[in-house]
Amino acid sequence: MSSKALTPNATSTRRHQLFDFLYKWGMLLTVVALIALFGVLADGFLDPSNIINILRAIAIVTVIAIGVSLSLTVGGFDLSVGATASLANALVISLFVWHGLGTTAAIVVTLLLCSLVGLFNAFLIVVLNIPDMLATLASLFVIQGVAMTWSFGGSITENMLLPSGEMAEGSIPPAFSLLGQVPIIVVIMLAVTLVAQLGLSLTKHGRRMYALGGNPEAARLSGIRTVRYRVVAYVLASLLAGLGGILLASRIGSSQVNAGSGYLMDAVAAAWIGLSLAGSGKPNALGTLLGAVILGVLQNGLVMLSVPYYAMDIIKGLVLASALALTYFPRR
């Protein structure tokens, strides 16, 4: 009799344990399942060369997405990262082609200018008290317009005809072109991930950013300089978006109109998926990397299976919804 009475509780406990396991490791299960599925269905998917292609494809998304994750740690959300990447793409190529700067100088100047975007976002959010999403949405349009204006609404390439009628005489240094190639681009992605993860997990500044994102008022009352950390988070997000734009410029060897805009949604998706890694429920760089891996594996596998491009978003959305359901479905 007592055994029968305990059965519902035992079932409930097992159900809770199952959902708890899926909440913590559902994202990893999704990665494994996708790799196994495409490994069986697509010839050559597991070839080392294809794995390298996937890593190269997700490198830029990962770098930009970690910037989004940093904005999430302080309870914010940066929608301007795609436009910032476009701006960096245009700036760094123009500094080479129009002004003849060297690799180091062009990269430093580009990153410094991108940091101004973060300061602009912080001004809108912290000083003018505009909600993060609305402020960075407005910033997105402003930065996108600045990038378009700077590039005169077109591409920037070597030997291009300038609006003045003269020919651009600068060239893209060979050293810069190596940044977007394997293995350097993959090393940069992993280095950014490692530094961000260690910074958030092991330093007092990372813990303070998490505290600010969890309860801003409590963080303020405990003596944390909330304004400073919010500003820093948005500047870092813009710097990483700028780095993503620089890597994109190195990879394609030119500046294309709104080249970084296509990375926005994937970066946002990777950052939000990353919250569920190990059941942390908070932004983290390793989870963001795995979120980007899911997107990269899915995109690569669908291409290898010759899925029509116009149907890819349907499948990608369904798989992402399934992955999120594994981690966010109520466990009670």
N, C-alpha and C positions, 0 to 999 in steps of 0.2 A: 504493500500500500504506500509506504513512504517512498519506495523507489519510483513509483509512478508519479508521486507528487513532485519529485525532484526533476523529472524529465523536462518539463517546460523550462525550468531554470537552466538546466544543462544546455538545452538547445539555444536558449537566449545567449548564454555565455559563449558558446561556439560561434554563433552568428556575430557577436560583438568582436571576438578575436579575429574572425575572418575579415570583417570590415576594417578593423584596426590595422591588420596586415596590408590590406589593399590601400589604405590611406597612406601608409608609410612607403610602400614599395610599388604602388601601382604604376608609377612613371617608369621605373626600371623594368617592370614586367612588360610594359608597352614597347620599350626599346628592344627587348629580347624577342618579343613576339613579332615585331616588324622585321627585324633582321632575319629571323628564322623563316618567316613567310616569303620574303623577297629572295632569300637564299635558295629556297626550293623552286619558286616560280620563275625567277629571272636568271638566266645563264650569265655567269660572270659577275654577279652582284657581290660575291664574297672575295673576288680577286683583290689582292693588295692594292693594285693600281686604282680600282674603283673605290676602295675604302679611303685612299688618299684623296681622291676627287671629292668625296663627301666631306672630309675634314676641311679641305680648301674652300668648299662651297659654304660651309657654316661659319668660317672664321670671322667674316665681317659681321654677320648677324649676331654672333656671340659677343663680340666686342661692344657693339651698340646695345645689345640686350642687357649686358652687365651694367651699362650706364643707366638704363631704365630701372634695373633692380636697385641701384643705389638711391634713386629718387623714391622708390617704394619704401626703403628702409626708414625714411623719416616721415612716412605717411603721405607722401606726395605722388605725383605721376607726371612724367615728362613726355608729352606728345610731339615735341619739337625735334626729337633726335634724328628723324629721317631728313628733315630740312637742313639740320646742322651738318649732316653727312654730305648732303648736296653742296652746301656752301664750302665745306672743306675740300671737296673734290674740285670745285671751280677755283678756289684760292690757290691750292698747291700747284696745280698745273699752270695757272696763269703766272705764278711767281717764277716758274721755270721758263715758260715760253715767252712771256712778255718782258720780264725783268732780269732774266739770266741768273737768278740766285742758285746757289749750290743746294745739295740735298738737305744738309743739316739746317741751314738758315731757312729754307722754305718750309720745312716741317715745323720748326720752332715758331715761326711767324704765324703759320696757319693755326697751330694749337693755341697760341696766345689770343688770336682773334676769335677762335671758337669759345674760349673761356669767357669772352665778353657776352656771348649768347647766354651762358649760365648766369652771369650777373644780371642780365636783362630779365631773365625768367625770375630770378630771386627778387628783383625789384618789384615786378608785378605781383608776386605772391606774398612776399614778406612785408613790403612797404605799403603797397596799395591794397593788400588783403584780398586779392582776386583768387577764387578757388583754383587749385593747381591745374586741373584739367582744362578749365576755360582759359586760364592765363597762357598755358603752353600751346593751346589751340590757336590763340591769337598770335603768339610768337611764331608758330609754324608758318602762318601766312606771311608774316613780316620777313622772316629769314628766307623763306622760299622766294619772295620778291627781291630781296637783296641779292641772292645768288643769281637770279635771272638777270637782274640789272647789271651786276658785275660782269657777267659773261655776254652781255648784249643780247640775251635771249637765244643764244646758240651754243654750239660746241666750241671747246678750246682745244686746239691741236697744234702740233708742230707745223711750221711753214704755212700757218693760216694767214688769210688776208685780214688785216686790222681795219676797224672802221675809218681810220685815217687814210686808208688806201695803201699803206705800207705793208711789207711782209714781216711776220714775226720771225725774229732771228734766233731766239733762244731754243734750247733743246732739253729734253728730259734726260737727266743723268742716268747712265746704266745702273749705278748703285741703287737708285730709287726704284727702278723697275724690278729689282730683286725682292723688294719687300712684299710684293703681291704673289710671289711664287713659293712653291713648296721647296724646302721645309720652313722657310723663314716665316711665312704668314701663319702657319700652324703653331710654330714656337711662340710667336707674339700672342696668339689667341690663348694658349695654355699659360703663358706668363701672366697675362692680364687676369685670367681666371684665378690663378694661384694667389697673386698679390691681393686681389679683391676678397677672396675667401679668407685668407689669413688676416687681413685687415679687419674684416667684419667679425670674425670669430674670436680672435686672440688679443685684440687691442682694446683699450678703454674707449677709444673713439668709436669703434664699431659697436660696442655695447651701448654707448650713449645714443648712437643713431637708432638702434633698435628700441631703446627705451622711449625715445622721442616719437617713433612711429607707433609704438604701442599705446602710449598715454601721454600726449603732449603736456597737459596740465601738470601731471605728476612729475614729468621730467623737468619742467620749469621750476616747480617747487623744490625739487631735490638739488637745484643749483646748476643744472645743465644749461649751457648757453644755447638755447634752442634756435635762436636766429642764426647764430654762426653756423651751426650744423646743417640747417636747411640750406643756407647759401652754399656751403661746401658741397653738399650733395648735388645741387643743381649744376655747379661749376664742373664737378667730376663727371656728371652725366654728359654735359656738353663736350668735355675734353675727350671722352671715350667715343662719342658720336663723331667728333672731328677725326680721331684716330681711325675709325671705321671708314670715313670718307677718304682719308689719305691712302689706306690700304686698297680701297676701291679704285682710286686714281692710278695707283701702281699696277693694279691688276689689268685694267683696261687700257692704260696708256694714254688717256685723254680725259677731258671733262665733258660729260653729257648733261643735257638739261634735266634737272630734277633726278639725277642718277640715284641719289640716296633715298628718295621717297618710297621706293619699292621695298625697302628694308624695314619700314616702320612697323607694319602689322606683324611680321615674323618676329621682330625683336620684342614687341609687346607680348606676343603669345609665348615666346620662350621664357620671358621674365615671370609671367604669371604661372606658367606650368612649373617653373622652378620652385615656387613656394611650397610645393607638396613633398619635396625630397625628404625622405626619412621622417615624414610627419612633422617637419619643423614648423610649418605654417607661417614662415617668414622668408623674406627675400634672401637668397644666397647665390653665390657665383657658381658653385658646382651644380646646383639644380638648374640654373639658367643654361649652363653648358649642355646638360642632358636634354633640356627642352629644345635647344637648337639642334641637338643630334636627332631627336624625334622628327623634327621638321625636315632636316637634311636627308635622313634615311627615307622618309616618305616621298619626298620630291624625287630623289634619285631612283627609287624603286619604281615609281609610277612611270617615269620616263623610260626606263628599261623595259617595262611591260607594254610600251607603246600606247599608254592611255592618252586619249585626246587632251590637248592642253585646256580646252574649254570645260572639261569634266574634272580636272584635277582639284579645283577648289572645293567641289562637292565632297570628294573622297577625303581631302585633307581636313575639311571641317568636321566630317563625321568621325574620323579617327581621333582628332583632337578632343572632340566632345566625349568620346569613349574614354580617352585617357584621363580627362578631367573628372568624369563620372566615377572612375575607379578610386580617385583620391578625395573627392568632395562629397560623394553620396553619404547621407546621414548614417552614422554608425550605431545610433541608439536602437 
